[in-house]
């Protein structure tokens, strides 16, 4: 990873600047203006770093953007962009619009508003940001508070096509940097507009007198006029719609055909100045887009103030994830040329194939792979619509699947680094690095040493893993310190900890217990992973220390949680009352007991039998099915067919219910009080099953793989081929 000393780099004369009047304001957009003269045969580059995001326009055309999520004090990241082909001979008008959220969310850590850039000609700086840079508040976007998309993503936007003339403002230097770091991953690729199909249109009347755009769209009264998929109302360059008498305006719904993630783009012609709303959603379960989820008051919508004539727009500052687009236009008529998304995909290997004789498994693989891609941008992210956030356990699933499906190590490495940089004074990692959420899930913290070991095993990248050892050591050392006199981990209550295990009753943050098997199992796996890392680096003393710590914990947990009469593990123990109570049964707890080695070999068959057949065990959800499958594949001769049949049934169910990406939970959009995601990276688990077990591609040492396909009779997958 390249690190620059600012004083010795192209940035040496550049300053990190912003408008003085907006330095302390949230959700601000500032325009920075430059001119650049292109000489024949010269090469031109832009070096740029911004607080939250930036967008580059050359001669009025959008060219690039996308600030990497970083830490301004310890890991400030810059982009280097070749712009030669975007320039015309002679003088070019350059506009860089900087965006500063300036408020913590699940994707962004509050930082100093600012942007710093340098344009180079044949490697030499020719234009740099500074106090003499001409800058003004962007005249089109509303700066300041606007409604939130969600509390995880924060602000949507409000846009004025006829922005007021804004005079240049006073530019100030907002902070300085000693070092900068190059972008650790490839930039996203901006594609062509997604193909969209207009589905239905009509007129609407407002259903609420006030509220944010998402609520207004959710509660509008929609009157059916026509279906548009067969080409009705077509014009030469779009669709012409007219409102009915006595209504407030026109609505139309577009189908992108599948789940997409990208930048909002639209192009419409209006007969007069008019407001319109743009909404996005993943389904039509409500017979409209779910632009407002009442429990969180989300607003999957933006507000526009249109002008008479053509209104063309691209929103480069935040991605949206959706399958459907809707417009509500307060005008007597409108010609809609386009309303949809421009995809922003992370460039991955496209040559890794999986194919077998069963078309259902082939389809599951392709949809799982697409689910991964939609959750792969600046880092691994849980979902493209609601959060776009980096979580420990979510990303562990994604990393394992990405190693196989994309040969992708850079994103995993960058995500692990973001987690390491997020370590707190209590030796825990924030819920969603690099953000500051105020929360921490202890089991997700345990995922860090596990992910780091698996990254070493799959990539062979010893240099990076050596960097990560101190963070893994701090984490494991903290859990060892928190071990009580019984040798186990109590439910953590002394800080801002969310004792979450999975989305099932009693596992999602309840407080009715002292000890939980899932936490202890994750701690054990963290210890084991750190021990294996030390062993690979020849540190036998520390390798033995952490292996022994895991072994001690495992033995105590087996004795404490195991029901020897029935052959299963309880999830919880409560010893706060005189009645010592063991309770709660789940597939997750029993699967983790197997994966962590808590379950001894002579009890393994009984526990696996319970995981499969004991209906009193709460089922494992999509996110944690990887542990259930790994546990059962300890006995592939008995449970291999069951595992692949179960995956076919579970993921086939989603496909039969119109899934183009795999869901957050099997309940689809109805879960979490109707706020659930229909595209979630942690649900790509079948990729791992197909490669790790069916194809038998297994790392045996860092960067070293064996390929031993499982017999067909153990998987039921015939004529399997995988290739690169």
Secondary structure, DSSP 8 states (H G I E B T S, - for coil): --EEEGGGSTTTT--EEEEGGGTT-SSEEEEEEEEEEE-TT--EEEEEEESSEEEEEETTEEEEE-----BTTTB-EEEEEE-GGG--SEEEEEEEEEEE--S--SS-------EEEEEEETTEEEEE-STT-EEEE-SSB--S---EEETTTEE--EEESS--------EEEEE--SEEEE-SS--EEEEEE---EEEEEEEEE-SSSS--HHHHHHT-EEEEEEE-TT-TTEETTEEEEE--TTSSEEEEEEEEEEEEEEEEEEEEEESS-EEEEEEEES--TTSS-----TTTT---EEEEEE-SEEEEEE--SS-EEEEEEEEEE-SSEEEEEEEEEEEEEE------EEE-S-HHHHHHHHHHHHHHHHTBSSSB-S-TTTT----HHHHHHHHHHHHHHT---HHHHHHHHHHHHTB-TTS-B-TTTTS--S-B-HHHHHHHHHHHHHHHHHH--HHHHHHHHHHHHHHHHHHHHH--TTSS-B---SSSB-----SSTTTSS--S-SEEHHHHHHHHHHHHHHHHHHHHTT-HHHHHHHHHHHHHHHHHHHHHHEETTTTEE-SEEE-SSSS-EEE--BHHHHHHHHHTT-S-GGGHHHHHHHHHH-TTSB---GGGHHHHHHHHGGGHHHHHHHHHHHHHHHHHHHHHTT-SS--SSTTGGGHHHHT--S--GGG-THHHIIIIIIS-EEEEETTEEEE----HHHH---S-EEE-
